[in-house]
Amino acid sequence: MVDEKKVGEEHEDSEEISLTEGRRRQFRGIVSLLITILAVIWASYHLYTTYFGMPDTLVHRSVHLTFALILTFILLPPSKKFKHSRLFLGLDMILVATSILIASYVIQNADTFIDRAGLPIFSDYIYGTIGIIIVIEATRRVLGLALPIVAIVFLIYAYTGEYWPSIFSHAGNDHGQIVSSLFLSLDGIFGIAIGVSSTILIIFILMAQFLMATGAGNFFMDMAKALIGWVRGGPAKVAVVSSGLFGSITGSAAANVVSTGAITIPLMKRLGYSPKFAGAVEATASTGGQLVPPIMGAAAFIMAETLSIPYSQVVIAAAVPSLLFFVSLLFMVDFEAAKNNLSGIPRKEAPSLSKTFKEGWFHALPLLLLFYLLLVVDYSPARAGFFAIVLIILINIINRKNRLSFKQFIKVLEKGAIGTMEIAIACGCAGIIIGSFALTGLGPRMSSILIELSQGYLLPLLILAMIAAIIMGMSLPTIVIYMVLAVMVAPTLVDLGVTPMAAHMFVFYYGVLSSIIPPIAFAAFYGAGIAGSDPMKTSFTAFRLSICALIIPYMFVYNPNLLLIGTGSVVMISVILAIIGVGSVAIGIQGYLFRSIKMWKRLLFFASGLFLIDGNFMTSVLGIVILTLLILPEYSYHRDNKKSKLQKELA
């Protein structure tokens, strides 16, 4: 059921999902109006170029990054304590002017940059050096110190290669080579990351803003309540399903937690769930939202570019892993509810399924159109997203009940642009890291280092890759984690026989899951804040809930059928066995089926799940046999206990 007032409130509060909310300067009057105009021009420029075609690649990416830099230096002070300082605002206006000057230089010289790559002229040195510094400073303001420090370390490494230990050493690069690579080419700041941000991400972020502003978030939430809210553990299952649906729009764990969590966490607490469990369920489900097509935390677009494959192939490959994630989480939630006798939402409080669908079915049309254009018509992601936005606007014009005013429409464009600002800056800095990495020739050596550490065995290498992704995830955005590991680790996995799609999906998956793994589990901390629970206890509960999910990447590495690579019948059998497998693992972790089970049985349930996950015929048969022998006596106990209770009631 979509409530008009609720939609308006959701629209007004949607900015809270931003990473920089609370640190921005607040302006009123003419300055606020100018910021709005700037953001709207930026959003409108990308909508226009998506449909009518973009200018020269370097020019387009430069314009995109420059808008992000301008908004960053206007809105974000050097630090929170200077938020109200007019002096630093004046200094930041100099940085704004410098950003515009650098963009003008790039636009005027774009045709000649590639011709003089490796042989920069004096002005290239000046503008390139300042450009690199400005991008790093903007990143510090948006994301903190972690990513800029990584970028600076890679820059130092690119300069000083001859001074490093032999295994890491290289000839070194002079300033001209570094400027050429990072500023004059499409391999650095203006490389693939900013390219994806400037052609795809901004369109999808705008689409997400339009969907939320027009009531899609409420529709998905109410549909989840109507479908499963009344079953055992219903509120937690609503959190799982709604966060998955919501995550397919936003692609952000933080956005999911603060948006759906504001509704689901209090509901779970009211019906008996502990605060730490309520916060953990929402955090885990919200994190999994980044794995759900079409957006997938933005890394999916870069994955398609990196692998030189259609984006639709990434969407198809991500379907089963994301399904397994949420199925495993639903198993964990259900067994937890059964252990603690937690009921669902009372039927009279649950929304009517027919009424909810009747009043809001049209909210699903833009997403259906998006998938149709991506998977059937084979449109580019940006163009498909553009037409989805057009459909959202047309539906909103027709739908009088929730029609956006002109002011709200402008606000949506503004929020979409400001939301893109953070990602664009991160992509620019990621370009510095990737460009510096390429300059050093570290890639081939990194492959030999990792193979040496793993002794040429795949499992140890996968564990090393998992640890690297999780550690990086404690301080870096998912998109940056994926880009770095796609260059450093994924090729090594491919060298050891892993299919390219599985290798890239593996590092991406753990980059996502890092946000719910202690000790720094940002998504869990968001959930704890809403639930009023201890952050560390919430993060450890989220980790326990995600143990099944942590196994899934190994599943599709050893069994690529789970990425829908293979023949239909084999793929179907693999998916069914995998679903049974994660259910068995969940029983082992939760220690409950129809009753609490002993530790030795829990271990066997866990082992049988792993056997089913393996994908090998013999281990699958063994897993089915063990699982059958374990379930039959438990079911027999449950049936007899049920009969006994019924007889007592009749007596």
C-alpha positions in Angstrom: 0.0 0.0 0.0 1.5 3.3 -1.1 0.7 6.3 1.1 1.1 9.7 -0.4 2.3 11.4 2.7 4.8 8.5 3.4 6.1 8.9 -0.2 6.8 12.5 0.4 8.6 11.8 3.6 10.6 9.1 2.0 11.6 11.5 -0.7 12.6 14.2 1.7 14.7 11.8 3.8 16.4 9.9 1.0 19.5 12.1 1.2 20.3 10.5 4.5 21.8 7.5 2.7 24.7 9.7 1.6 28.2 9.0 2.8 28.9 12.7 3.4 25.5 13.6 5.0 26.2 15.6 8.2 29.6 16.8 7.0 28.4 19.2 4.3 28.2 22.9 4.5 24.6 24.2 4.7 23.7 27.1 2.4 20.6 29.2 2.0 19.3 31.6 -0.5 21.2 32.3 -3.7 24.1 30.0 -2.9 21.8 27.1 -2.2 20.0 27.9 -5.5 23.3 27.9 -7.4 24.2 24.5 -6.0 20.9 23.1 -7.1 21.3 24.6 -10.6 24.8 23.2 -10.8 23.6 19.7 -9.8 20.6 19.8 -12.1 22.8 20.9 -15.1 25.2 18.0 -14.3 22.3 15.4 -14.2 20.6 16.9 -17.2 23.9 16.8 -19.2 24.2 13.1 -18.6 20.6 12.4 -19.5 21.1 14.4 -22.7 24.3 12.7 -23.7 23.0 9.2 -22.9 20.2 9.7 -25.5 21.8 11.9 -28.1 25.4 10.8 -27.8 28.4 12.0 -25.9 31.4 14.1 -27.0 35.0 12.9 -27.2 35.6 10.3 -24.5 38.3 12.3 -22.6 36.2 15.5 -22.8 33.1 13.7 -21.5 35.0 12.1 -18.6 36.7 15.4 -17.7 33.3 17.2 -17.6 31.9 14.5 -15.4 34.8 14.6 -12.9 34.9 18.4 -12.9 31.3 18.6 -11.8 32.0 16.2 -9.0 35.1 18.2 -7.9 33.2 21.5 -7.9 30.4 20.1 -5.8 32.9 18.4 -3.4 34.9 21.6 -2.7 31.7 23.6 -2.3 29.9 21.2 -0.1 32.6 19.5 1.9 35.1 21.6 4.1 38.6 20.4 4.6 37.5 19.0 8.0 34.4 19.2 10.2 35.7 21.9 12.5 36.1 24.2 9.5 32.5 23.6 8.3 31.4 27.2 9.1 34.7 28.9 8.3 34.4 31.6 5.7 38.2 31.7 5.2 38.3 28.0 4.2 35.2 28.5 2.0 37.1 31.2 0.2 40.1 28.9 -0.2 37.8 26.1 -1.5 36.5 28.5 -4.1 40.1 28.7 -5.4 40.0 24.9 -5.7 36.7 25.1 -7.6 38.3 27.6 -10.0 41.4 25.4 -10.4 39.2 22.4 -11.1 37.4 24.4 -13.9 40.7 25.6 -15.2 42.1 22.0 -15.4 38.9 20.8 -17.2 39.2 23.7 -19.7 42.8 22.6 -20.4 41.8 19.0 -20.9 38.9 19.9 -23.2 41.1 22.3 -25.3 44.0 19.7 -25.6 42.1 16.4 -25.7 42.9 15.9 -29.4 46.6 16.1 -28.8 47.0 14.4 -25.5 47.2 10.9 -26.9 49.7 12.1 -29.6 52.1 13.4 -26.9 51.6 10.6 -24.4 55.0 9.9 -22.9 56.3 13.2 -24.1 54.4 15.8 -22.0 55.0 19.5 -22.5 55.6 21.9 -19.6 52.0 22.8 -19.2 51.1 19.1 -19.0 53.4 18.8 -16.0 51.7 21.7 -14.3 48.1 20.8 -14.9 48.6 17.1 -14.5 50.4 17.5 -11.2 47.7 19.8 -9.8 45.0 17.6 -11.2 46.4 14.5 -9.4 46.7 16.4 -6.1 43.2 17.9 -6.3 41.6 14.4 -7.0 43.4 13.0 -3.9 42.3 15.9 -1.7 38.7 15.6 -2.9 38.8 11.9 -2.1 40.0 12.6 1.4 37.1 14.9 2.0 34.5 12.4 0.6 35.9 9.1 1.9 38.5 9.9 4.6 42.2 9.0 4.6 42.3 5.4 3.7 41.9 5.6 -0.1 44.1 8.7 -0.6 46.8 6.9 1.5 46.6 3.9 -0.8 46.8 6.2 -3.9 49.9 8.0 -2.5 51.6 4.7 -1.6 51.1 3.5 -5.2 52.4 6.9 -6.5 55.5 6.6 -4.4 56.0 3.0 -5.5 55.7 4.1 -9.2 58.5 6.7 -8.6 60.8 4.6 -6.5 60.7 1.1 -7.9 64.4 0.6 -7.9 64.6 1.0 -4.1 62.1 -1.8 -3.3 63.0 -5.4 -2.5 63.8 -7.4 -5.6 60.5 -9.2 -5.8 58.7 -5.8 -6.0 61.3 -3.7 -7.7 61.0 -2.1 -11.1 63.0 0.5 -13.1 61.0 3.4 -11.7 59.3 6.2 -13.6 60.0 9.9 -13.9 57.4 12.6 -13.4 56.8 12.8 -17.1 55.8 9.2 -17.4 53.5 9.4 -14.4 51.8 12.5 -15.7 51.4 11.0 -19.1 49.8 7.8 -17.7 47.6 9.4 -15.1 46.5 12.6 -16.8 47.1 12.5 -20.5 45.7 9.0 -21.2 42.6 6.9 -20.6 44.6 4.6 -18.2 44.7 6.8 -15.1 42.3 9.4 -13.7 40.2 9.4 -16.8 40.3 5.6 -17.1 37.7 2.9 -17.0 36.4 3.7 -13.5 35.5 7.3 -14.2 34.3 6.1 -17.6 31.7 3.8 -16.0 30.7 6.5 -13.5 30.2 9.0 -16.3 28.2 6.8 -18.6 26.3 4.3 -16.4 26.4 5.0 -12.7 24.9 8.5 -12.7 22.0 7.2 -14.8 21.3 4.3 -12.4 21.7 6.6 -9.4 19.2 9.0 -10.9 16.9 6.0 -11.7 17.1 4.9 -8.0 16.2 8.4 -6.8 13.2 8.6 -9.1 12.0 5.2 -8.0 12.3 6.1 -4.3 10.7 9.6 -4.8 7.7 8.1 -6.6 7.0 5.4 -4.0 8.7 2.3 -5.2 10.5 1.7 -1.9 7.2 1.6 0.0 5.6 -0.6 -2.6 8.4 -3.2 -2.3 8.3 -3.1 1.5 4.5 -3.6 1.6 4.7 -6.4 -1.0 7.2 -8.2 1.2 5.0 -7.7 4.3 2.0 -9.0 2.4 3.8 -12.0 1.0 5.7 -13.3 4.1 5.3 -10.9 6.9 2.7 -13.1 8.7 4.8 -16.4 8.6 7.1 -17.6 11.3 9.8 -14.9 11.8 7.9 -12.7 9.4 9.4 -9.3 10.3 13.0 -10.6 9.8 12.0 -12.2 6.5 10.4 -9.0 5.4 13.8 -7.3 6.1 15.6 -9.9 4.0 13.2 -9.7 1.0 12.7 -5.9 1.1 16.4 -5.1 1.5 17.1 -7.4 -1.5 14.5 -5.6 -3.6 15.6 -2.2 -2.4 19.3 -3.1 -2.9 18.6 -3.9 -6.6 17.7 -0.2 -6.9 20.3 1.5 -4.7 23.3 -0.8 -4.8 24.4 0.5 -1.4 24.5 -1.3 1.9 24.3 2.0 3.8 21.3 3.2 1.8 19.5 -0.1 2.5 20.1 -0.2 6.2 18.9 3.4 6.9 16.0 3.2 4.5 14.4 -0.2 5.0 15.9 -0.6 8.5 14.0 2.4 9.8 10.9 0.3 9.3 12.0 -3.4 9.7 14.2 -3.1 12.8 11.5 -1.5 15.1 9.0 -4.0 13.8 11.3 -7.0 14.6 12.0 -5.6 18.1 8.3 -5.1 18.7 7.6 -8.8 17.9 10.3 -10.2 20.2 13.6 -10.1 18.4 16.6 -8.9 20.4 18.0 -5.5 19.2 21.3 -7.0 18.2 19.6 -9.7 16.1 17.2 -7.2 14.5 20.1 -4.9 13.6 22.2 -7.8 12.3 19.4 -9.2 10.1 18.9 -5.8 8.4 22.7 -5.2 8.0 23.2 -8.6 6.4 20.3 -8.4 4.1 21.2 -4.8 3.2 24.7 -5.8 2.3 23.4 -8.6 0.2 21.4 -6.1 -1.8 24.7 -5.1 -3.5 24.8 -8.5 -5.0 21.4 -8.3 -6.6 21.2 -7.2 -10.3 20.9 -4.8 -11.9 23.2 -2.4 -10.1 25.3 -4.6 -7.8 27.1 -1.8 -6.0 28.2 -0.4 -9.3 31.1 -2.9 -9.7 29.1 -5.0 -12.1 29.4 -2.3 -14.8 33.2 -2.2 -14.3 33.3 -6.0 -14.3 31.6 -6.0 -17.8 34.1 -3.4 -19.1 37.1 -5.3 -17.6 36.0 -8.6 -19.0 35.0 -7.0 -22.3 31.6 -8.8 -22.2 28.0 -7.5 -22.4 26.7 -6.3 -19.1 23.8 -8.7 -19.5 26.2 -11.6 -19.0 27.3 -10.2 -15.6 23.6 -9.9 -14.6 22.9 -13.5 -15.6 26.0 -14.8 -13.8 25.1 -12.9 -10.6 21.5 -14.2 -10.5 22.2 -17.6 -8.7 24.8 -16.3 -6.2 22.5 -13.5 -5.1 19.6 -16.0 -4.9 21.7 -18.4 -2.7 22.8 -15.5 -0.5 19.2 -14.6 0.3 18.0 -18.2 0.5 20.8 -18.9 3.0 19.8 -15.9 5.1 16.1 -16.8 5.0 17.1 -20.3 6.3 19.2 -18.7 9.1 16.3 -16.3 10.1 13.7 -19.1 10.0 15.7 -21.4 12.3 16.4 -18.5 14.7 12.7 -17.7 14.8 11.8 -21.4 15.4 14.3 -21.7 18.2 12.9 -18.6 20.0 9.2 -19.2 19.0 9.0 -15.8 17.2 5.8 -15.3 15.4 5.0 -13.1 12.3 3.1 -9.9 11.9 -0.5 -10.4 13.0 -2.6 -11.0 9.9 -4.8 -8.0 10.6 -1.7 -5.7 10.6 -0.2 -7.2 7.4 -1.0 -5.3 4.2 -3.4 -6.9 1.8 -1.5 -8.5 -1.0 -4.2 -7.9 -3.6 -4.7 -4.3 -2.5 -1.0 -3.6 -2.4 -0.4 -5.0 -5.8 -3.4 -3.3 -7.3 -2.4 0.1 -5.9 1.3 -0.1 -6.8 2.0 -2.7 -9.5 3.1 0.0 -11.9 6.2 0.6 -9.8 7.6 -2.7 -11.1 7.3 -1.8 -14.7 10.5 0.4 -15.0 12.5 -2.5 -13.5 10.9 -5.0 -15.9 11.6 -2.7 -18.8 15.2 -2.3 -17.6 15.7 -6.1 -17.6 14.0 -6.5 -21.0 16.2 -3.8 -22.6 19.3 -5.3 -21.1 18.7 -9.0 -21.6 16.5 -9.2 -24.6 17.1 -6.1 -26.7 20.8 -5.9 -25.6 20.8 -2.2 -25.0 23.7 -0.6 -23.2 23.1 -0.3 -19.5 23.1 3.5 -19.7 20.5 3.6 -22.5 18.4 1.0 -20.8 18.5 3.0 -17.6 17.6 6.2 -19.5 14.4 4.6 -20.9 13.5 3.2 -17.4 13.8 6.8 -16.1 11.5 8.0 -18.9 9.0 5.4 -18.0 9.1 6.3 -14.3 8.4 9.9 -15.2 5.6 9.0 -17.5 4.0 6.8 -14.9 4.3 9.5 -12.3 2.6 12.1 -14.6 -0.3 9.7 -15.1 -0.5 8.7 -11.4 -2.1 11.7 -9.8 -1.9 10.3 -6.3 1.8 10.4 -6.0 2.7 12.9 -8.7 5.9 14.9 -8.1 5.8 18.6 -8.1 8.3 20.6 -10.2 10.2 21.3 -7.0 10.4 17.6 -6.0 11.4 16.7 -9.6 14.3 19.2 -9.4 15.2 17.8 -6.0 15.5 14.3 -7.4 17.9 15.5 -10.0 19.9 17.3 -7.4 20.1 14.4 -5.0 21.1 12.0 -7.9 23.9 14.3 -8.9 25.2 14.8 -5.3 25.0 11.0 -4.8 27.1 10.5 -7.9 29.6 13.0 -6.6 30.9 10.6 -4.0 31.3 7.7 -6.5 32.8 9.8 -9.2 35.5 11.1 -6.8 36.3 7.6 -5.6 36.5 6.4 -9.3 39.0 9.2 -10.1 41.2 8.2 -7.2 40.9 4.5 -8.1 42.2 5.6 -11.6 45.4 6.9 -9.9 45.9 3.6 -8.1 45.2 1.4 -11.2 47.3 3.7 -13.5 50.2 3.6 -11.0 49.9 -0.1 -10.7 50.0 -0.6 -14.5 53.1 1.6 -14.8 55.1 -0.6 -12.4 54.5 -3.8 -14.2 53.6 -5.3 -10.8 50.7 -7.4 -12.2 52.7 -10.3 -13.7 55.0 -10.3 -10.6 52.0 -10.3 -8.3 50.7 -13.4 -10.0 53.9 -15.2 -9.3 54.0 -14.0 -5.7 50.5 -15.2 -5.0 51.1 -18.6 -6.7 54.3 -19.0 -4.7 52.5 -18.2 -1.4 49.7 -20.6 -2.3 52.2 -23.2 -3.5 50.2 -23.4 -6.8 47.1 -24.7 -5.1 43.8 -23.1 -5.8 42.2 -23.3 -2.3 45.0 -21.4 -0.4 44.9 -18.8 -3.2 41.2 -18.3 -2.8 41.6 -17.9 1.0 44.4 -15.3 0.4 42.1 -13.4 -2.0 39.2 -13.6 0.4 41.4 -12.2 3.3 42.7 -9.4 1.0 39.2 -8.4 0.0 37.9 -8.4 3.6 40.8 -6.4 4.9 40.5 -3.8 2.1 36.8 -3.7 2.7 37.4 -2.3 6.2 38.4 1.0 4.8 37.7 1.2 1.0 34.5 1.3 -1.1 33.4 -1.9 -2.8 34.0 -0.5 -6.2 37.7 0.3 -5.4 38.2 -3.1 -3.7 36.9 -4.8 -6.9 39.1 -2.7 -9.2 42.3 -3.3 -7.3 41.7 -7.0 -6.8 40.5 -7.4 -10.4 44.0 -6.3 -11.5 46.1 -7.9 -8.7 44.3 -11.2 -7.9 41.7 -12.2 -10.5 44.3 -12.9 -13.2 46.1 -15.2 -10.9 42.9 -17.1 -10.2 42.4 -17.4 -13.9 46.0 -18.7 -14.3 45.1 -21.6 -11.9 42.1 -22.6 -14.0 39.2 -20.5 -12.6 36.8 -19.2 -15.2 37.3 -15.4 -15.7 33.7 -14.7 -14.6 34.0 -16.8 -11.4 37.4 -15.1 -10.6 36.0 -11.6 -10.9 32.8 -12.4 -9.1 34.8 -14.0 -6.3 36.8 -10.9 -5.4 33.7 -8.7 -5.9 31.6 -10.9 -3.6 34.0 -10.7 -0.7 34.5 -7.0 -1.2 30.8 -6.7 -0.6 30.6 -9.0 2.4 33.5 -7.1 4.2 30.9 -4.6 5.4 29.4 -7.1 7.8 32.6 -8.8 9.0 34.1 -7.6 12.4 35.9 -5.7 13.7 35.0 -2.9 11.2 31.5 -3.8 9.9 30.0 -0.5 8.7 26.7 -2.0 7.7 26.3 -3.7 11.1 27.2 -0.4 12.8 24.4 1.3 10.9 22.0 -1.4 11.9 23.1 -1.2 15.6 22.5 2.5 15.6 18.9 2.1 14.5 18.3 -0.9 16.8 20.0 0.7 19.8 22.2 -2.3 20.3 25.9 -2.8 20.9 27.8 -2.4 17.5 30.3 -5.2 18.1 27.7 -7.7 19.3 25.5 -6.7 16.3 28.5 -7.2 13.9 29.3 -10.6 15.3 25.7 -11.6 15.0 25.7 -10.4 11.4 28.8 -12.4 10.8 27.2 -15.6 12.2 24.2 -15.0 9.9 26.4 -14.6 6.9 28.5 -17.7 7.4 26.5 -19.6 4.8 27.0 -16.6 2.4 30.7 -16.7 3.0 30.8 -20.2 1.5 28.9 -19.3 -1.7 31.9 -17.8 -3.7 33.8 -21.1 -3.2 30.7 -22.8 -4.6 30.7 -21.0 -7.9 34.5 -21.1 -8.3 34.5 -24.9 -8.0 31.1 -25.3 -9.8 30.8 -22.6 -12.5 27.3 -24.0 -13.3 26.1 -21.8 -10.5 27.0 -18.8 -12.7 24.7 -20.3 -15.3 27.7 -21.5 -17.3 26.8 -24.9 -18.7 23.9 -26.9 -20.1 20.4 -26.4 -18.8 19.8 -29.7 -17.0 23.2 -29.6 -15.3 22.8 -26.0 -14.2 19.3 -26.8 -12.8 20.6 -29.8 -10.8 23.5 -27.7 -9.5 21.3 -24.9 -8.3 18.9 -27.3 -6.6 21.7 -29.1 -4.8 23.3 -25.7 -3.8 20.0 -24.5 -2.3 19.7 -27.8 -0.3 23.4 -27.4 0.6 23.1 -23.9 2.1 20.0 -25.1 4.0 22.0 -28.0 5.5 24.8 -25.6 6.4 22.3 -23.3 8.1 21.0 -26.1 10.2 24.5 -26.9 11.3 25.2 -23.3 12.2 21.9 -22.7 14.0 21.8 -26.1 15.7 18.0 -26.4 15.0 15.7 -28.2 12.7 12.4 -29.3 14.4 14.2 -29.2 17.7 17.7 -28.3 19.1 20.2 -30.8 17.8 23.4 -32.2 19.3 26.8 -30.9 18.3 27.8 -34.1 16.4 24.7 -33.9 14.3 25.4 -30.2 13.6 28.8 -31.0 12.3 27.3 -33.7 10.0 24.7 -31.3 8.7 27.5 -28.8 8.0 29.6 -31.4 6.3 26.7 -32.7 4.2 26.0 -29.1 3.1 29.6 -28.7 2.0 29.4 -32.0 0.0 26.4 -30.8 -1.8 28.0 -27.4 -2.6 31.1 -29.0 -4.1 29.3 -29.9 -7.3 31.0 -33.2 -7.8 28.7 -36.2 -8.5 30.2 -38.5 -5.8 30.3 -35.8 -3.1 26.8 -34.7 -4.0 25.5 -38.3 -3.6 27.3 -38.6 -0.3 25.8 -35.3 0.9 22.3 -36.3 0.0 22.7 -39.7 1.8 24.1 -38.1 5.0 21.4 -35.4 4.9 18.6 -37.9 4.4 19.8 -40.1 7.3 20.0 -37.0 9.5 16.6 -35.5 8.6 14.5 -38.7 8.8 14.8 -39.3 12.6 14.3 -35.5 13.2 11.1 -35.5 11.0 9.9 -38.7 12.7 10.3 -37.0 16.1 8.5 -33.9 14.9 5.6 -36.0 13.5 5.2 -38.0 16.7 5.5 -35.0 18.8 2.8 -33.3 16.8 0.5 -36.3 17.1 1.0 -36.5 20.8 0.1 -32.8 21.2 -3.0 -33.3 19.1 -4.1 -36.3 21.1 -3.7 -34.3 24.4 -5.8 -31.5 23.0 -8.5 -33.9 21.9 -8.5 -35.6 25.3 
